[in-house]
Amino acid sequence: MQTPGRKVLFALTPLAFCLLQAGSACAQAIPGLNLAVPGGGELPQQLEGGQAQGGLLAPLGTASAPAPARGNFIQPSVGMSVVQTSNAYFGTANPARSDTILSITPGIAFQTQGPDLRTFGNFELNAQYYARSSYSNTVLPSGTLGLSARLVDQWLYFDAGINSQQNALLTIPSQSTGTATYTTTQYTLSPYIDHRFGDDLRLRARSENTWTRISGNQTGAALSNGRYGRQTIRLDRRPTPLGWGLDARQEETVYTNSGSLAVRDEIARARVLYAFTPHFEGGLIGGYEHYSTGYASLGHSIYGVQLDWRPNVFTRFHGVVERRFFGTGWNIDASQQIQRISLRLNWNRAPSSYLASLQTLPSGVSLSTLLGGMLASQYPDPAARAQAVQNLLAVTGLPATLPNAINFYTQSATLQDTLTLTGVLLAQRNSYTVSAFHTKTQDLILPGSPPLSNLLAASADYMQNGIGVSYGRRLTPVMSLNVGLLRALSTGFGRNEGFSSRQTTFIVQLSRRLTPQTILVVGARRQLLDTAHTGILSANESAIYAGLTHRF
């Protein structure tokens, strides 16, 4: 990541917040949009890490996933928006300049689904016109294409996908049209095995391979294409009351434009688990890890503890704490659904790389996932539940994604400590969301490596803290009011001591369903930015916007 990029870094999360708020009511009108996720709920759950860098494990011995519901659709749509901003250069070192930005966005979403194969796609073109030529007029394509297949029943499965998007990590933070400085296109191939030997023994293995290509680079930074691979195998015996588990994992990040810039993490573990009650399990972990960066490598033993608590289908806690080569790592995930309330906490500390984080750390926390958990008992079928979530978002006008920290671009290893808290409350006519995050990213340089100044153009030592709140009010059966506020702070430490950025964003909008297929959105926003040691001492922006989306 280059120094000029740091001038705009923390303007990006509020920008995404505005984008999601302004476009949520329109985007969610496309049915099945969030079905386009590889490895969806209809097929067996993907292999998870279960360790300090992994995810929440599904309990062994649970019932098999329901048979996939047949569902085929094709949904064209077209959107148009106009934004009048007082500062098209907000977040950059350029002087403020007003502009009017017109966007036209045709799109199409589709799905075909049978008992053993599901294909899906979601494509759009965002054509942007700047009346005062603040930026070049552009046509920005984006989309997703994928499939999930059952090759051998109860044994072998396959996921594949292509995803192209305007990357929001180092974009020009101007207006809510989302002008990007580069595009990432990712190709993913992922065969996996998921088999149960009776009720207590389960084998899972997965080979996930993602190639990332960067195009249209306007940042001035030396952005590199890359490949990220994650190979995992796991054998678990459910505690009855004594159980055990064996797993091995290899993660590798290779920046293909720079052959020496590679990160590899190889881990082998064994676990002994005991079920103290039918809903509470605990155990010990032991293993070995070998970590290398292309310049140096390090081997280290692993030891730690694991706890799982599932008192009911609405409450879940999973925690792993381990001693690893970098110190203490952990992955703690807790969620709770209480009628119309959904709460979630995730706290993770582990090494990573930019390409690895690109797979696991989205630009925002999925509100669709939280709502899906709230509707799980009412809509047990995954396809019906996804459609219900889309309808709920369209009615409330809430954004599909909540704010999160920025994923810094680096061609090296980093150590990330990330804490995210999210909450949703749905009342009779009111809805509330909150998302708070804290992320500390620091350079991970192994002993024996060259000095940092020889490896990187800039350091990734930054702390990010932020909170975003959203309130929605259903005024009539076809009209909703939404108000959002985001407060975000980025602070440098170490080599970046003295660098900081603070931003406040406020947005208010009205959405009205003109017809069952047409939604109108009008709104206004205000943004304030203060920075230190970056060339942007202070800046502000006021904007009004209107958008119309029609689905055919």
C-alpha positions in Angstrom: 0.0 0.0 0.0 1.4 3.3 -1.0 1.5 6.5 1.0 -0.9 8.5 -1.2 -3.5 5.8 -0.5 -3.3 6.6 3.2 -4.7 10.0 2.6 -8.1 8.5 1.8 -8.2 5.2 3.7 -10.8 6.0 6.3 -13.0 7.9 4.0 -13.8 4.6 2.4 -15.8 2.9 5.1 -18.2 5.8 5.4 -18.4 5.9 1.6 -19.5 2.3 1.5 -22.0 3.0 4.3 -23.5 5.8 2.1 -23.6 3.5 -0.9 -25.3 0.7 1.0 -27.8 3.0 2.5 -28.6 4.8 -0.7 -28.9 1.7 -2.8 -30.2 -0.9 -0.4 -33.9 -0.5 -1.1 -33.3 -0.7 -4.9 -30.8 -3.6 -4.8 -32.9 -5.7 -2.5 -35.8 -5.6 -5.0 -34.1 -8.3 -7.0 -35.3 -11.6 -5.7 -32.7 -14.3 -4.9 -29.8 -11.8 -5.1 -28.3 -13.2 -1.9 -28.7 -16.8 -3.2 -25.7 -16.2 -5.3 -23.2 -17.5 -2.8 -21.0 -20.5 -3.6 -21.5 -23.4 -1.3 -25.0 -22.4 -0.2 -27.1 -24.0 2.5 -28.6 -26.6 0.2 -25.4 -28.6 0.0 -23.4 -29.8 3.0 -21.7 -27.1 5.0 -18.2 -26.2 3.9 -15.2 -27.4 5.9 -14.4 -24.8 8.5 -11.2 -24.1 10.3 -12.3 -24.5 13.9 -9.0 -23.1 15.1 -7.9 -19.5 15.8 -8.3 -18.7 12.2 -11.3 -20.8 11.4 -15.0 -20.5 11.6 -17.8 -21.9 13.7 -18.2 -25.7 13.4 -21.4 -27.4 12.7 -22.1 -30.0 15.4 -21.5 -33.6 14.5 -24.5 -35.8 14.3 -26.9 -33.1 13.2 -29.5 -33.9 10.6 -28.5 -33.8 7.0 -29.2 -30.6 5.0 -32.7 -30.6 3.5 -33.1 -31.5 -0.1 -32.7 -28.4 -2.2 -35.9 -26.8 -3.3 -36.3 -26.5 -7.1 -36.2 -22.9 -8.0 -35.4 -21.2 -11.4 -35.7 -17.6 -12.2 -34.3 -14.8 -14.4 -34.7 -11.2 -13.2 -33.6 -8.3 -15.4 -33.4 -4.8 -13.8 -32.4 -1.3 -14.5 -31.5 1.5 -12.2 -30.8 5.2 -12.6 -29.5 7.7 -10.0 -28.4 11.3 -9.9 -26.1 12.8 -7.2 -25.5 16.5 -6.6 -22.4 16.8 -4.4 -20.6 19.9 -3.1 -17.2 18.1 -3.1 -16.6 15.4 -5.7 -13.0 15.2 -4.4 -14.0 14.4 -0.8 -11.3 12.3 0.8 -8.5 13.4 -1.5 -5.9 16.2 -1.4 -7.7 18.0 -4.2 -9.6 21.2 -3.5 -13.4 20.8 -3.1 -15.3 20.8 -6.3 -19.1 20.4 -6.9 -20.4 18.1 -9.5 -23.5 16.3 -10.7 -23.1 12.5 -11.3 -25.5 10.5 -13.3 -25.5 6.7 -13.1 -27.3 4.1 -15.2 -27.1 0.5 -14.0 -28.7 -2.3 -16.1 -28.4 -5.7 -14.4 -29.7 -9.3 -14.5 -29.9 -12.0 -11.9 -30.7 -15.6 -12.5 -30.7 -19.0 -10.8 -31.3 -22.6 -12.0 -31.7 -25.2 -9.3 -32.2 -28.9 -9.2 -31.5 -31.8 -6.8 -27.7 -32.0 -7.7 -26.8 -28.8 -9.4 -27.4 -25.1 -8.8 -26.1 -22.3 -11.1 -26.5 -18.6 -10.3 -25.4 -15.3 -11.6 -25.8 -11.6 -10.9 -24.4 -9.0 -13.4 -24.6 -5.3 -13.8 -23.0 -2.4 -15.7 -22.6 0.9 -13.9 -22.2 3.8 -16.4 -21.2 7.0 -14.7 -21.3 10.5 -16.2 -19.7 13.6 -14.5 -21.3 16.8 -15.6 -18.2 18.9 -14.6 -15.6 16.3 -15.5 -14.3 15.8 -12.0 -13.4 12.3 -13.1 -13.4 10.5 -16.4 -16.8 9.0 -17.5 -16.7 5.3 -17.0 -18.6 2.1 -17.5 -17.8 -0.3 -14.6 -18.9 -3.9 -14.9 -19.4 -6.2 -12.0 -21.0 -9.6 -11.4 -20.9 -13.1 -10.0 -21.3 -16.4 -11.8 -21.1 -19.7 -10.0 -22.3 -23.2 -9.5 -22.6 -25.8 -6.7 -22.8 -29.4 -7.7 -23.3 -32.8 -5.9 -21.0 -35.2 -7.8 -21.3 -38.3 -5.6 -24.1 -38.3 -3.1 -22.9 -38.0 0.5 -19.3 -37.9 -0.7 -18.1 -35.5 -3.3 -19.2 -32.0 -4.1 -17.9 -29.1 -6.2 -18.1 -25.3 -6.1 -16.8 -22.9 -8.8 -17.3 -19.2 -9.3 -16.2 -16.0 -10.9 -16.6 -12.7 -9.1 -15.7 -9.3 -10.5 -16.1 -6.1 -8.6 -14.9 -2.5 -8.3 -12.6 -2.8 -5.3 -13.5 -0.5 -2.4 -10.3 -0.8 -0.5 -8.3 1.9 -2.3 -11.0 3.7 -4.3 -11.4 7.4 -4.9 -13.8 8.3 -2.1 -15.8 10.9 -4.0 -19.5 10.3 -4.2 -22.0 7.4 -3.8 -21.5 6.3 -7.4 -18.5 4.3 -6.2 -15.8 5.3 -8.7 -13.1 2.7 -8.3 -9.3 2.9 -8.9 -9.0 -0.8 -9.7 -11.1 -3.9 -10.4 -10.6 -7.3 -8.9 -11.7 -10.4 -10.7 -11.5 -13.7 -8.8 -11.8 -17.2 -10.2 -12.5 -20.0 -7.6 -12.4 -23.7 -7.9 -13.3 -25.7 -4.8 -13.9 -29.5 -4.8 -14.7 -31.0 -1.4 -15.6 -34.2 0.4 -18.2 -34.4 3.1 -19.1 -37.9 4.4 -20.4 -39.3 7.6 -19.5 -42.8 8.8 -22.5 -43.4 11.0 -23.8 -40.8 13.4 -20.6 -40.0 15.2 -17.7 -40.0 12.7 -17.4 -37.3 10.0 -14.8 -36.7 7.3 -14.4 -33.3 5.6 -11.7 -32.2 3.1 -11.7 -29.2 0.9 -9.3 -27.7 -1.7 -10.1 -24.0 -2.2 -8.1 -22.2 -4.9 -8.7 -18.6 -5.9 -6.9 -16.6 -8.5 -7.2 -12.8 -8.2 -6.5 -10.4 -11.2 -6.3 -6.6 -10.7 -7.1 -4.4 -13.7 -7.8 -0.7 -14.3 -5.3 0.3 -11.7 -5.3 4.1 -11.1 -3.8 4.1 -7.7 -0.2 4.6 -8.6 0.6 1.7 -6.3 2.3 -1.5 -7.5 -0.7 -3.7 -7.1 0.0 -7.4 -7.9 -2.1 -10.2 -9.1 -2.1 -13.3 -6.9 -3.2 -16.7 -5.9 -4.6 -17.8 -2.6 -5.0 -21.5 -1.8 -6.5 -23.2 1.3 -6.2 -27.0 1.6 -7.9 -28.6 4.6 -8.7 -32.1 5.8 -10.5 -33.0 9.0 -11.7 -36.1 10.8 -14.0 -35.7 13.8 -15.6 -38.1 16.2 -18.5 -36.6 18.1 -18.1 -36.6 21.9 -20.3 -39.3 23.4 -19.1 -38.2 25.9 -15.5 -38.5 24.8 -14.5 -37.5 21.3 -11.5 -36.5 19.3 -10.5 -34.7 16.1 -7.6 -34.6 13.7 -7.0 -31.8 11.1 -4.4 -30.4 8.8 -4.4 -27.2 6.9 -2.2 -25.4 4.4 -2.7 -21.8 3.4 -0.6 -20.1 0.8 -0.6 -16.6 -0.7 1.5 -15.9 -3.8 1.8 -12.5 -5.4 2.4 -13.6 -9.0 4.0 -10.3 -10.2 6.6 -10.7 -7.4 7.8 -14.3 -7.1 9.6 -13.8 -3.8 6.5 -12.4 -2.1 4.8 -15.5 -0.8 3.2 -16.5 2.5 2.6 -20.1 3.6 1.1 -21.4 6.8 1.1 -25.2 7.5 -0.7 -26.6 10.6 -1.4 -30.1 11.9 -3.6 -30.5 15.1 -5.1 -33.1 17.3 -8.0 -32.4 19.7 -9.5 -34.3 22.6 -13.1 -33.2 23.4 -15.5 -34.1 26.2 -19.2 -33.4 26.3 -20.0 -32.3 29.8 -23.7 -31.9 28.9 -25.6 -32.5 25.6 -25.1 -28.8 24.9 -21.6 -28.0 26.3 -18.3 -29.4 25.0 -14.7 -28.6 25.9 -11.3 -29.9 25.1 -7.6 -29.5 24.6 -5.6 -28.9 21.4 -2.1 -29.8 20.5 -0.1 -29.6 17.2 2.7 -28.0 15.2 2.9 -25.1 12.8 5.4 -24.1 10.1 5.2 -20.5 8.9 7.2 -19.0 6.0 7.2 -15.7 4.1 9.7 -16.3 1.3 12.4 -14.5 3.3 12.4 -16.5 6.5 10.5 -19.4 8.1 9.6 -20.4 11.7 8.3 -23.7 13.3 6.4 -23.7 16.5 4.3 -26.0 18.6 0.6 -25.3 19.2 -1.4 -25.8 22.3 -4.7 -24.5 23.4 -8.3 -25.0 24.5 -11.7 -25.2 22.7 -15.2 -24.6 24.0 -18.6 -25.1 22.3 -21.9 -24.2 23.9 -25.3 -24.6 22.1 -28.1 -24.5 24.6 -30.7 -24.1 21.8 -31.0 -23.5 18.1 -31.0 -19.7 18.7 -27.9 -19.4 20.9 -24.3 -20.5 19.9 -20.8 -19.9 21.3 -17.6 -21.2 19.8 -14.2 -20.3 21.2 -10.6 -21.4 20.5 -7.6 -20.0 22.2 -4.1 -21.2 21.2 -0.5 -20.5 21.7 1.2 -20.1 18.3 4.4 -18.8 16.8 3.3 -15.1 17.0 1.9 -15.4 20.5 -1.6 -16.0 21.6 -4.3 -16.4 18.9 -8.0 -16.9 19.2 -11.3 -17.1 17.4 -14.4 -16.4 19.4 -17.8 -16.4 17.8 -21.1 -15.9 19.6 -24.6 -15.3 18.3 -28.1 -15.0 19.8 -31.5 -14.6 18.3 -34.4 -13.6 20.6 -37.6 -13.3 18.7 -37.0 -10.0 16.8 -33.5 -9.4 18.2 -30.3 -10.7 16.6 -26.9 -10.2 18.2 -23.5 -11.4 17.1 -19.9 -11.1 18.3 -16.7 -12.2 16.5 -13.2 -11.7 17.9 -10.2 -13.1 16.0 -6.5 -12.7 16.2 -4.4 -14.5 13.6 -1.8 -13.9 10.8 -3.2 -13.1 7.4 -2.4 -11.5 4.0 -4.3 -9.2 1.7 -5.5 -12.0 -0.6 -6.5 -14.2 2.3 -8.5 -11.4 4.0 -10.1 -10.7 0.6 -11.7 -14.2 1.0 -12.7 -14.0 4.6 -13.2 -10.3 5.5 -15.9 -8.6 3.4 -16.2 -4.9 3.1 -19.2 -5.0 5.5 -21.0 -7.3 8.0 -23.8 -9.1 6.3 -27.2 -8.0 7.7 -28.8 -10.7 5.5 -27.0 -13.3 7.5 -28.3 -11.9 10.8 -31.8 -11.7 9.4 -31.5 -15.2 8.0 -30.8 -16.5 11.5 -33.8 -14.7 12.9 -36.0 -16.4 10.2 -34.5 -19.8 10.4 -37.3 -21.4 12.4 -40.1 -19.7 10.4 -38.5 -20.6 7.0 -36.5 -23.9 7.3 -36.1 -24.1 3.6 -32.9 -22.1 2.6 -34.4 -20.8 -0.7 -37.6 -19.6 0.9 -35.6 -18.0 3.8 -33.4 -16.1 1.4 -36.4 -14.7 -0.4 -38.0 -13.8 2.9 -34.8 -11.9 3.9 -34.9 -10.0 0.6 -38.5 -9.0 1.1 -37.8 -7.9 4.7 -34.9 -5.7 3.5 -37.1 -4.2 0.8 -39.9 -3.4 3.3 -37.6 -1.9 6.0 -35.2 -0.2 3.6 -32.3 -1.4 5.8 -28.8 -1.9 4.1 -27.9 -5.4 3.2 -24.4 -4.8 4.7 -23.2 -3.0 7.8 -19.9 -1.1 8.1 -16.7 -2.9 8.8 -13.0 -2.1 8.9 -10.8 -1.6 5.8 -8.7 -4.4 4.4 -5.3 -2.9 3.9 -3.5 -3.8 0.6 0.0 -5.2 1.4 2.3 -7.7 -0.4 3.4 -9.2 2.9 2.1 -11.0 6.0 0.2 -9.1 8.7 -1.1 -9.9 12.2 -4.7 -8.9 12.5 -6.7 -8.5 15.7 -10.4 -7.9 14.8 -13.4 -7.5 17.0 -16.9 -6.9 15.5 -20.2 -6.5 17.3 -23.5 -6.3 15.4 -27.1 -6.1 16.5 -30.5 -5.9 14.8 -33.9 -5.1 16.4 -37.2 -5.4 14.4 -40.2 -3.8 16.0 -43.8 -3.4 14.6 -42.9 -0.5 12.4 -39.4 0.5 13.5 -36.1 -1.2 12.8 -32.7 -0.6 14.3 -29.1 -1.8 13.5 -25.8 -1.2 15.0 -22.3 -2.3 14.0 -19.1 -1.6 16.0 -15.7 -2.7 15.1 -12.1 -2.6 16.2 -9.2 -3.8 14.0 -5.5 -3.7 14.7 -3.3 -4.6 11.7 0.5 -4.8 12.1 3.4 -5.9 10.0 4.4 -9.5 10.7 8.1 -9.7 10.0 9.8 -13.0 11.0 13.3 -13.2 12.5 15.9 -13.3 9.8 13.9 -11.2 7.3 15.4 -8.1 5.8 14.5 -4.8 7.4 10.9 -3.6 6.9 12.1 -0.7 4.7 13.6 -3.2 2.2 10.4 -5.2 2.0 7.5 -2.7 1.9 6.9 0.7 0.6 4.7 1.5 3.6 3.8 -0.1 6.9 0.4 -1.6 7.7 0.5 -0.6 11.4 -2.9 0.9 11.9 -5.8 0.7 14.4 -9.4 1.2 13.1 -12.4 1.9 15.3 -15.9 2.7 14.2 -19.6 2.5 15.0 -22.5 2.7 12.6 -26.2 2.9 13.6 -29.2 2.8 11.4 -32.9 3.5 12.1 -35.8 2.6 9.8 -39.4 3.6 10.1 -42.1 2.2 8.0 -44.3 5.2 7.3 -46.9 3.5 5.1 -47.1 0.0 3.5 -45.1 1.3 0.6 -42.9 4.1 2.1 -40.0 3.9 4.5 -37.7 6.4 6.2 -34.1 5.6 7.1 -31.5 7.5 9.1 -27.9 6.4 9.4 -24.8 7.7 11.3 -21.2 6.5 11.1 -18.3 7.6 13.2 -14.9 6.1 12.2 -11.3 6.7 13.4 -8.0 5.3 12.0 -4.8 5.8 14.0 -1.3 4.8 13.1 1.3 3.4 15.5 4.9 2.2 15.2 6.2 3.5 11.8 2.9 5.3 11.3 2.9 7.1 14.6 1.1 10.5 14.2 -1.0 9.5 11.2 -4.8 9.6 11.9 -8.1 10.1 10.1 -11.5 10.8 11.6 -14.7 10.9 9.7 -18.4 11.4 10.5 -21.1 10.6 8.0 -24.8 11.3 8.4 -27.5 10.2 5.9 -31.3 10.4 5.7 -33.4 8.9 2.9 -36.9 8.0 1.9 -37.8 5.0 -0.2 -41.1 4.4 -1.9 -42.4 1.5 -3.8 -44.2 3.0 -6.8 -45.2 -0.4 -8.2 -44.4 -4.0 -7.1 -41.4 -3.8 -9.5 -40.3 -0.2 -9.1 -38.7 1.6 -6.1 -37.8 5.3 -5.8 -35.2 6.5 -3.3 -34.4 10.1 -2.4 -31.9 11.2 0.3 -29.2 13.5 1.5 -26.0 13.1 3.3 -23.3 15.1 5.2 -19.7 14.0 5.6 -16.9 15.5 7.7 -13.2 14.5 7.6 -10.2 15.5 9.7 -6.7 14.0 9.2 -3.3 14.5 10.6 0.1 14.3 8.7 -1.5 13.3 5.4 -2.0 16.6 3.5 -5.8 16.7 4.1 -6.3 18.7 7.2 -10.1 18.9 7.0 -12.8 18.4 4.4 -16.6 18.2 4.2 -19.2 17.2 1.7 -23.0 17.7 1.3 -25.0 15.9 -1.2 -28.5 15.1 -2.3 -29.4 12.1 -4.5 -32.3 10.3 -6.1 -32.5 6.8 -7.6 -35.0 4.7 -9.4 -34.8 0.9 -9.9 -37.2 -1.2 -11.9 -37.2 -5.0 -12.2 -38.9 -6.7 -15.1 
